[in-house]
Amino acid sequence: MTFTLHGVAVSRGIAIGRVHVVERNQLQIDEIRLAAHEVESEVERLGNAVSRARHHLREIRDNIPSGTPNEIAAFIDTHLLMLDDASFNEEPARLIRQHQCNAEWAVKLQRDKLVAVFDEMDDAYLRTRRDDVDHVIDRIIRNLQRHKPLRHEVPDRKLQGMIVVARDLSPADLVLLQHHGVAGIITEYGGPTSHMSILARSLGIPGIVGLHHARRYVTEDETIILDGEDGVVIGSANERILNEYRQRQAERTRYVAGLQVLREAPAVTLDGVAITLQANVELASDFENVRAVGASGVGLYRTEFLFMNHADVPDEDEHFNTYLQMVTALDGAPLTIRTADLGADKPLRQGEEADQQAANPALGLRAVRLCLREPSLFWPQLRAIIRVSAFGPVRMMIPMLSNIDEVRQVLDIVRTIRNEFSSRGVEFDPHMAIGGMIEVPAAAISADLFAAELDFLSIGTNDLIQYTLAIDRVNDEVNYLYDPFHPGVLRLIATILDAGSRAGIPVAMCGEMAGDRAYTRLLVGLGLTEFSVHPAALLEIKHIVNNTSAENARAIARQLLDVGDGARRRALLEELNTHGT
């Protein structure tokens, strides 16, 4: 009998293939007390396991095929940096000596400590970085216990065309699976901002995550359908269903190939409204994808990855050199740098514990609040951004603003730095635009006040929706309530757009809603003219824009602002997306 399973679609596409289930042996970790004379040999055993893990990752990185997106190596480099960090070698060694325990137990203790920090973070992107901790720790323990390589770790391409089902996958796993030529991936855990999800999108491998207990319902070599558009897995499909999805698969392939002709075309609605399409990036290597889709610039550069890649807070020159590389790569296109959006319990140095745990990190110290509290974190970044503005069109964006005083404090710091640079003869652009992300409902409601102080606004829908609806979209128990076109959310978006229009400053949207084709016409109807999206989504958004009547979209968007009934709202959205030309 045909059955369906539902998860979170993270990489578009349809895959049809036989299943390979990745079954890692359950790691049995017991605490073993050591005699005093055994301690140093156990520390040495730990060091050897870390060295073997490092050697294997370098081997994978060095054998990445040419033509693979550059960020693949960057993600593996992140795990290599973690293996070199004291949190993953020196600290477990200290625990071995302190407790006279076996290496596996010491590594587990350290893993639990690190994961506890990440679990308390409010920011969904940073919270999913706990996956990297798990992947690195898992690799060390498997080396300690001398586990045999899994099937996908043997480069024999026997998995070509198969759909891999696993509890979780690391970036290195995904590289190996790419070598095999797998058709798709399904994991029981993970979220849309995990490294695995980001890589799957970059590689164009259809993927679904968060499909709990998937390994219970699918079996090795069973043929299944993976629908990366809707997050659905179909098992035991009959020939009629298989043929339907084969046809959809072929249509999708032709559609994506056809989008390439839009790379150099302008984004303009049927009735002449020009739309700016920029890209969201987090790595310098992402700029290859930005150029490939003809983005008009970068509307959001997330700088958190730069912090996560360091054992300590990056200094001014590290910031500057990274940003300069990006400005150079853009060759005259604008770069919008968001200042650090780090979470409440993110230690400024790896292995350093937060002074106290936030009772409610969602309402705690993060983003601009944390930056203003920690000058040693914030000032080097601001100085670097101001310096790099001399080399190209750079804009600075402040995240999670909630009151005007935060804006004024940041602007005061910027003025202080500019005055210092002027006195020292350091070049910078005195007219560099400074904007703010509107992602807190209070800021959205008072957007006119922020518009009066800033050069531009950008709507961060991920947090705006969560805060407005009081739900966590990565919490399985309430994420069904996550509704980007809830009338309350749409009214806030309309308020922000209106505030920017009246103040004569641009308003962009850089959250995931901007890159979701289901809402493109709705957003155009609400008056949004600047989108910043993942490069993989940009050409499809352009295609929809170029086949949209802004006037028709405005008429339906206005109706949606006043409709509370969910079924009626969905019907209106369907009407807009079907007849919005």
VMD Tcl script that draws the C-alpha trace (Angstrom):
set ca {
  {0.00 0.00 0.00}
  {1.28 3.45 -0.94}
  {2.25 5.64 2.03}
  {3.59 9.17 2.51}
  {5.99 10.68 5.04}
  {6.33 14.42 5.64}
  {9.41 16.42 6.61}
  {10.99 19.81 5.88}
  {12.00 20.42 2.27}
  {15.46 22.03 2.24}
  {16.64 21.47 -1.34}
  {14.29 21.49 -4.30}
  {13.96 18.76 -6.86}
  {12.42 15.34 -7.29}
  {14.36 12.11 -6.87}
  {13.19 8.58 -7.64}
  {15.48 5.77 -6.57}
  {16.34 2.86 -4.36}
  {17.00 3.48 -0.69}
  {20.31 3.16 1.09}
  {19.90 3.41 4.86}
  {22.96 4.73 6.70}
  {23.09 2.77 9.94}
  {25.88 3.98 12.12}
  {26.53 1.62 14.98}
  {25.10 3.04 18.18}
  {28.05 4.40 20.08}
  {28.26 2.71 23.46}
  {30.22 5.00 25.76}
  {30.97 3.74 29.25}
  {32.98 5.51 31.89}
  {36.12 3.55 32.74}
  {38.30 4.55 35.68}
  {42.00 4.41 34.92}
  {44.96 3.69 37.10}
  {47.30 6.63 37.53}
  {49.97 5.06 35.31}
  {47.41 4.65 32.44}
  {46.41 8.29 32.18}
  {49.12 9.63 29.86}
  {48.80 6.71 27.43}
  {45.05 7.46 27.30}
  {45.80 11.09 26.48}
  {48.06 9.83 23.69}
  {45.25 7.54 22.42}
  {42.97 10.58 22.27}
  {45.58 12.53 20.32}
  {45.95 9.70 17.82}
  {42.18 9.53 17.29}
  {42.02 13.29 16.66}
  {44.94 12.99 14.22}
  {43.20 10.19 12.30}
  {39.99 12.25 12.14}
  {41.96 15.23 10.84}
  {43.76 13.08 8.24}
  {40.48 11.63 6.94}
  {38.84 15.06 6.58}
  {41.90 16.44 4.75}
  {41.79 13.46 2.42}
  {38.13 14.14 1.64}
  {38.76 17.85 1.12}
  {41.78 17.26 -1.13}
  {39.78 14.93 -3.37}
  {36.81 17.20 -3.99}
  {36.12 17.10 -7.76}
  {36.87 20.19 -9.80}
  {33.77 22.24 -10.46}
  {32.33 21.57 -7.00}
  {31.22 24.81 -5.29}
  {34.08 26.26 -3.23}
  {32.03 26.43 -0.04}
  {32.16 22.62 0.22}
  {35.82 22.80 1.21}
  {35.01 25.69 3.55}
  {32.53 23.60 5.51}
  {35.02 20.76 5.86}
  {37.64 23.32 6.88}
  {35.27 24.33 9.68}
  {35.43 20.80 11.09}
  {39.21 20.77 10.68}
  {39.41 24.04 12.61}
  {37.26 22.51 15.33}
  {39.61 19.52 15.56}
  {42.50 21.96 16.01}
  {40.65 23.88 18.71}
  {41.40 23.34 22.39}
  {37.75 22.48 23.02}
  {38.14 19.28 21.04}
  {41.62 18.11 22.05}
  {43.14 19.95 25.01}
  {39.94 20.08 27.08}
  {39.16 16.33 26.76}
  {42.80 15.63 27.63}
  {42.41 17.78 30.74}
  {39.27 15.85 31.68}
  {41.12 12.54 31.28}
  {43.75 13.74 33.72}
  {41.25 15.32 36.11}
  {38.87 12.34 36.32}
  {41.31 9.54 35.42}
  {38.72 8.38 32.88}
  {38.83 6.86 29.41}
  {39.06 9.13 26.35}
  {35.56 8.28 25.07}
  {34.01 9.43 28.33}
  {36.06 12.64 28.40}
  {35.02 13.46 24.83}
  {31.37 12.79 25.72}
  {31.57 15.12 28.73}
  {33.00 17.86 26.56}
  {30.38 17.24 23.86}
  {27.56 17.61 26.39}
  {29.04 20.85 27.67}
  {29.37 22.38 24.20}
  {25.95 21.24 22.99}
  {24.29 22.74 26.07}
  {25.64 26.15 25.02}
  {24.34 25.85 21.45}
  {20.94 24.54 22.57}
  {20.35 27.74 24.55}
  {20.93 30.01 21.56}
  {17.95 31.91 20.22}
  {19.17 32.30 16.66}
  {18.05 29.26 14.62}
  {21.11 29.46 12.36}
  {23.54 29.41 15.27}
  {21.55 26.83 17.21}
  {21.93 24.32 14.40}
  {25.71 24.68 14.64}
  {25.45 22.09 17.42}
  {25.27 19.64 14.51}
  {28.90 20.43 13.73}
  {29.89 19.66 17.32}
  {28.09 16.31 17.10}
  {29.71 15.45 13.77}
  {33.24 16.22 14.97}
  {32.78 14.41 18.30}
  {31.24 11.42 16.52}
  {34.25 11.22 14.21}
  {36.69 11.28 17.15}
  {34.81 8.59 19.10}
  {34.54 6.30 16.07}
  {38.28 6.56 15.64}
  {38.78 5.77 19.33}
  {36.58 2.70 18.97}
  {38.08 1.66 15.61}
  {34.77 1.43 13.75}
  {34.89 0.18 10.15}
  {34.11 2.66 7.31}
  {30.45 2.92 6.33}
  {29.36 2.07 2.80}
  {29.22 5.68 1.66}
  {32.77 6.23 2.95}
  {34.13 3.74 0.39}
  {34.57 5.53 -2.99}
  {33.18 2.78 -5.24}
  {30.15 4.72 -6.62}
  {27.84 1.82 -5.80}
  {25.35 4.29 -4.37}
  {24.93 6.15 -7.66}
  {21.30 7.09 -8.24}
  {20.21 5.97 -4.76}
  {18.37 7.99 -2.10}
  {20.23 8.02 1.20}
  {18.25 7.89 4.44}
  {20.14 8.67 7.66}
  {19.68 9.95 11.16}
  {21.93 12.89 10.27}
  {24.68 13.71 7.78}
  {27.81 15.83 8.13}
  {29.28 18.09 5.41}
  {31.97 15.47 4.83}
  {29.28 12.80 4.42}
  {27.58 14.95 1.80}
  {30.83 15.39 -0.14}
  {31.32 11.62 -0.15}
  {27.72 11.08 -1.25}
  {28.23 13.58 -4.06}
  {31.18 11.46 -5.19}
  {28.82 8.50 -5.37}
  {26.27 10.49 -7.41}
  {23.34 9.97 -5.07}
  {19.92 11.12 -6.24}
  {18.66 12.57 -2.95}
  {19.03 12.67 0.82}
  {16.63 12.29 3.75}
  {17.54 12.84 7.40}
  {15.56 12.33 10.56}
  {17.00 15.43 12.21}
  {18.30 18.81 11.12}
  {16.78 22.07 9.99}
  {16.79 24.35 6.94}
  {19.81 26.29 8.25}
  {22.03 23.29 9.08}
  {25.28 23.00 7.16}
  {24.01 19.83 5.50}
  {20.92 21.67 4.24}
  {22.95 24.61 2.97}
  {25.31 22.27 1.12}
  {22.47 20.22 -0.36}
  {21.01 23.40 -1.85}
  {24.39 24.50 -3.18}
  {25.00 21.10 -4.77}
  {21.48 20.82 -6.12}
  {20.80 17.51 -4.35}
  {17.08 17.17 -3.50}
  {16.75 16.88 0.27}
  {14.30 16.57 3.14}
  {15.20 16.90 6.83}
  {13.33 16.51 10.09}
  {11.56 13.38 8.86}
  {11.45 11.65 12.22}
  {11.79 7.85 12.36}
  {12.24 7.65 8.57}
  {14.45 4.58 8.99}
  {11.53 2.73 10.59}
  {9.34 3.14 7.54}
  {11.67 2.66 4.57}
  {13.88 -0.34 3.92}
  {17.16 -0.94 2.12}
  {16.78 -1.12 -1.70}
  {13.10 -0.11 -1.59}
  {12.15 2.34 -4.38}
  {10.79 5.64 -3.10}
  {9.94 9.10 -4.40}
  {11.52 12.14 -2.74}
  {9.63 15.38 -3.43}
  {11.97 18.19 -2.43}
  {9.37 20.76 -3.42}
  {6.81 19.81 -0.77}
  {8.91 17.81 1.74}
  {7.09 14.55 0.97}
  {8.42 10.99 0.66}
  {6.22 8.45 -1.12}
  {6.81 4.74 -0.57}
  {5.35 1.65 -2.28}
  {4.19 3.85 -5.16}
  {2.34 2.18 -8.02}
  {3.35 2.64 -11.65}
  {0.86 5.45 -12.21}
  {2.31 7.54 -9.36}
  {5.87 6.76 -10.46}
  {5.14 7.89 -14.02}
  {3.50 11.08 -12.73}
  {6.61 11.96 -10.74}
  {8.94 11.02 -13.57}
  {7.05 13.51 -15.72}
  {7.26 16.17 -12.98}
  {10.97 15.44 -12.62}
  {11.55 15.96 -16.35}
  {9.49 19.15 -16.34}
  {11.46 20.50 -13.37}
  {14.76 19.75 -15.14}
  {13.62 21.61 -18.26}
  {12.27 24.50 -16.18}
  {15.50 25.00 -14.22}
  {17.60 24.80 -17.39}
  {15.33 27.38 -19.03}
  {15.82 29.83 -16.17}
  {19.46 30.32 -17.17}
  {18.44 32.62 -20.02}
  {17.25 35.11 -17.37}
  {20.71 35.60 -15.90}
  {21.35 38.91 -17.68}
  {17.71 39.93 -18.05}
  {16.25 42.70 -15.86}
  {13.63 41.90 -13.21}
  {10.59 43.95 -14.25}
  {6.88 43.23 -13.79}
  {4.56 43.10 -16.80}
  {3.39 46.63 -16.02}
  {6.88 48.08 -15.67}
  {7.73 47.94 -11.95}
  {11.48 47.38 -11.61}
  {12.53 44.88 -8.93}
  {16.03 44.58 -7.45}
  {17.20 41.02 -6.82}
  {20.22 40.56 -4.58}
  {21.74 37.51 -2.88}
  {22.20 36.30 0.69}
  {25.67 34.89 1.39}
  {27.75 33.73 4.34}
  {31.07 32.68 2.79}
  {33.51 34.42 0.47}
  {33.24 31.39 -1.83}
  {29.49 32.00 -2.22}
  {30.28 34.82 -4.63}
  {30.80 32.34 -7.44}
  {27.09 31.51 -7.13}
  {26.17 35.21 -6.88}
  {27.82 35.87 -10.26}
  {26.37 32.68 -11.79}
  {22.78 33.88 -11.31}
  {23.41 37.52 -12.19}
  {22.47 38.96 -8.79}
  {22.69 42.76 -8.66}
  {24.68 42.57 -5.41}
  {24.63 41.10 -1.94}
  {21.71 42.20 0.21}
  {22.82 40.21 3.26}
  {26.26 38.97 4.19}
  {25.98 36.98 7.43}
  {29.20 37.53 9.34}
  {28.50 34.90 12.02}
  {30.40 32.23 10.09}
  {33.56 34.32 10.43}
  {33.18 34.21 14.22}
  {32.31 30.52 14.24}
  {35.47 29.74 12.30}
  {37.77 31.16 14.97}
  {38.92 29.91 18.34}
  {38.92 33.56 19.43}
  {37.17 36.76 18.40}
  {38.46 37.77 14.95}
  {40.52 40.95 15.02}
  {40.08 44.02 12.84}
  {42.47 42.87 10.13}
  {40.80 39.45 9.85}
  {37.46 41.17 9.36}
  {38.93 43.66 6.88}
  {40.72 41.05 4.74}
  {37.58 38.91 4.52}
  {35.37 41.85 3.54}
  {37.94 43.15 1.04}
  {37.96 39.76 -0.67}
  {34.19 40.03 -1.05}
  {34.20 43.62 -2.29}
  {36.82 42.68 -4.88}
  {34.81 39.65 -6.01}
  {31.68 41.78 -6.50}
  {33.57 44.14 -8.83}
  {31.44 47.23 -8.22}
  {28.17 45.57 -7.12}
  {26.97 46.56 -3.62}
  {27.78 44.50 -0.52}
  {25.55 44.73 2.57}
  {27.42 43.52 5.67}
  {25.28 42.60 8.65}
  {27.04 43.11 11.96}
  {27.35 40.02 14.15}
  {24.06 38.36 15.05}
  {25.44 36.07 17.74}
  {23.20 34.36 20.28}
  {22.70 34.94 23.97}
  {24.91 32.14 25.23}
  {27.54 32.08 22.49}
  {30.89 32.35 24.29}
  {33.18 34.88 22.73}
  {35.92 32.25 22.88}
  {35.52 28.57 22.25}
  {35.63 26.58 25.45}
  {34.82 29.61 27.58}
  {31.56 29.27 29.48}
  {28.97 32.01 29.61}
  {28.76 33.68 33.00}
  {25.15 32.68 33.32}
  {22.53 30.82 31.34}
  {19.70 32.91 29.97}
  {16.35 31.78 31.35}
  {14.74 32.72 28.02}
  {17.35 33.23 25.29}
  {14.64 34.21 22.78}
  {14.29 37.43 24.78}
  {17.89 37.67 25.86}
  {21.28 39.09 24.95}
  {21.96 38.67 21.24}
  {22.79 40.58 18.06}
  {23.10 44.36 18.56}
  {22.37 43.99 22.29}
  {25.35 41.69 22.73}
  {27.55 43.83 20.46}
  {26.85 47.01 22.41}
  {27.57 45.14 25.65}
  {30.87 43.74 24.30}
  {33.00 46.48 22.67}
  {35.87 44.02 22.09}
  {33.52 42.05 19.86}
  {31.85 44.98 18.09}
  {34.44 47.69 17.55}
  {36.93 45.64 15.45}
  {34.10 44.67 13.11}
  {32.82 48.24 12.76}
  {36.33 49.55 12.12}
  {36.88 46.93 9.42}
  {33.54 47.66 7.72}
  {34.27 51.40 7.67}
  {37.80 50.80 6.30}
  {36.63 48.48 3.52}
  {34.01 51.04 2.40}
  {36.89 52.87 0.68}
  {37.25 49.99 -1.80}
  {33.71 49.63 -3.12}
  {29.98 50.17 -2.50}
  {29.54 48.80 1.03}
  {26.49 49.13 3.28}
  {26.31 48.21 6.96}
  {23.22 46.64 8.51}
  {22.37 46.34 12.22}
  {20.36 43.26 13.27}
  {17.54 42.87 15.79}
  {16.88 46.50 16.54}
  {14.15 47.06 19.08}
  {14.54 50.72 20.10}
  {15.95 53.93 18.69}
  {18.58 54.23 21.43}
  {20.35 51.18 19.97}
  {20.55 52.89 16.58}
  {21.91 56.07 18.12}
  {24.53 54.20 20.14}
  {25.78 52.44 17.00}
  {25.83 55.69 15.03}
  {27.80 57.36 17.84}
  {30.42 54.58 17.67}
  {30.59 54.93 13.88}
  {31.14 58.71 14.20}
  {33.90 58.13 16.76}
  {35.70 55.69 14.48}
  {35.30 57.96 11.45}
  {36.74 60.90 13.36}
  {39.72 58.82 14.40}
  {40.29 57.60 10.84}
  {40.03 61.15 9.49}
  {42.66 62.38 11.94}
  {44.98 59.51 10.98}
  {44.42 59.76 7.24}
  {42.73 56.36 6.97}
  {40.52 56.28 3.88}
  {36.82 55.40 4.09}
  {33.53 56.33 2.45}
  {31.94 59.04 4.63}
  {28.62 58.40 2.90}
  {28.47 54.63 3.51}
  {24.81 53.72 4.01}
  {23.83 52.36 7.43}
  {20.60 50.44 7.76}
  {18.76 48.21 10.16}
  {17.00 44.89 10.13}
  {13.39 45.09 11.19}
  {12.63 41.70 12.75}
  {11.10 42.61 16.12}
  {7.38 43.49 16.09}
  {7.98 46.63 18.18}
  {10.45 47.85 15.54}
  {8.00 47.04 12.75}
  {5.20 49.00 14.43}
  {7.53 51.99 14.92}
  {9.35 51.56 11.60}
  {8.78 55.24 10.79}
  {11.00 56.19 13.73}
  {13.79 53.91 12.52}
  {13.38 55.14 8.95}
  {14.02 58.68 10.17}
  {17.43 57.65 11.60}
  {18.70 55.16 9.01}
  {19.57 55.05 5.31}
  {17.67 51.84 4.55}
  {15.64 49.08 6.19}
  {15.63 45.33 5.60}
  {12.86 43.00 6.76}
  {14.12 39.87 8.49}
  {11.05 37.65 8.14}
  {12.46 34.58 9.91}
  {12.46 36.24 13.31}
  {9.65 38.69 12.59}
  {7.22 35.84 11.95}
  {8.38 33.85 14.97}
  {8.18 36.78 17.35}
  {4.83 37.95 15.96}
  {3.19 34.52 16.22}
  {5.05 33.48 19.41}
  {6.28 30.21 17.91}
  {9.62 28.54 17.18}
  {9.60 27.30 13.59}
  {12.11 24.54 14.36}
  {9.95 23.20 17.22}
  {7.97 20.28 15.83}
  {5.18 20.80 18.35}
  {4.27 24.30 17.18}
  {5.85 24.82 13.75}
  {2.50 24.11 12.06}
  {1.55 27.61 13.29}
  {4.40 29.20 11.30}
  {2.42 31.23 8.77}
  {4.21 33.87 6.66}
  {0.94 35.24 5.30}
  {-0.90 35.51 8.60}
  {-2.70 38.89 8.43}
  {-0.73 40.13 11.45}
  {2.56 39.39 9.68}
  {1.38 40.95 6.41}
  {0.21 44.10 8.20}
  {3.61 44.49 9.84}
  {5.35 44.06 6.48}
  {3.01 46.63 4.94}
  {3.72 49.02 7.83}
  {7.48 48.74 7.29}
  {7.19 49.25 3.52}
  {4.96 52.28 4.04}
  {7.40 53.79 6.56}
  {10.28 53.45 4.10}
  {8.23 54.96 1.28}
  {7.20 57.98 3.36}
  {10.80 58.53 4.52}
  {12.16 58.14 0.99}
  {14.52 55.29 1.88}
  {14.72 51.78 0.34}
  {13.24 48.78 2.10}
  {14.42 45.25 1.24}
  {13.49 41.80 2.50}
  {16.25 39.29 3.24}
  {14.40 36.57 5.17}
  {13.40 33.19 3.76}
  {9.98 34.51 2.79}
  {11.69 36.62 0.10}
  {13.05 33.48 -1.56}
  {9.84 31.47 -1.38}
  {8.15 31.53 -4.77}
  {4.73 31.08 -3.11}
  {4.93 34.65 -1.77}
  {6.72 36.53 -4.58}
  {3.59 38.04 -6.15}
  {2.09 38.77 -2.75}
  {5.20 40.71 -1.72}
  {5.23 42.63 -5.00}
  {1.58 43.45 -4.34}
  {2.46 44.78 -0.89}
  {5.01 47.10 -2.51}
  {8.30 45.26 -1.99}
  {10.78 46.13 -4.75}
  {14.04 44.80 -3.23}
  {14.49 41.07 -2.59}
  {17.61 39.40 -1.18}
  {17.49 35.62 -1.53}
  {19.65 32.51 -1.62}
  {21.40 32.41 -5.03}
  {19.70 29.09 -5.86}
  {16.28 30.80 -5.67}
  {17.09 34.03 -7.49}
  {16.37 33.09 -11.11}
  {13.05 31.49 -10.22}
  {12.02 34.63 -8.31}
  {13.02 36.69 -11.36}
  {10.92 34.47 -13.63}
  {7.86 35.00 -11.42}
  {8.45 38.77 -11.19}
  {8.72 39.04 -14.97}
  {5.36 37.26 -15.31}
  {3.50 39.29 -12.67}
  {1.16 42.24 -12.98}
  {1.97 44.47 -10.01}
  {-1.46 46.10 -10.30}
  {-3.28 42.75 -10.06}
  {-1.02 41.68 -7.21}
  {-1.79 44.89 -5.29}
  {-5.53 44.29 -5.50}
  {-5.32 40.81 -3.95}
  {-2.63 41.79 -1.44}
  {-4.91 44.50 -0.07}
  {-7.67 41.92 0.41}
  {-5.34 39.56 2.24}
  {-4.56 42.23 4.83}
  {-8.18 42.06 6.00}
  {-8.97 38.34 5.73}
  {-8.68 36.29 8.92}
  {-10.09 32.97 7.71}
  {-7.23 30.63 6.82}
  {-9.02 28.79 4.00}
  {-10.09 32.08 2.39}
  {-6.55 33.46 2.62}
  {-5.09 30.33 1.00}
  {-7.68 30.55 -1.78}
  {-6.76 34.19 -2.45}
  {-3.05 33.35 -2.51}
  {-3.74 30.50 -4.95}
  {-5.75 32.89 -7.13}
  {-2.89 35.39 -7.11}
  {-0.28 32.77 -8.00}
  {-2.46 31.24 -10.71}
  {-3.94 34.37 -12.31}
  {-1.54 37.11 -11.21}
  {-0.23 37.87 -14.70}
}
mol new
graphics top color blue
foreach p $ca { graphics top sphere $p radius 0.5 }
foreach p [lrange $ca 0 end-1] q [lrange $ca 1 end] { graphics top cylinder $p $q radius 0.2 }
display resetview
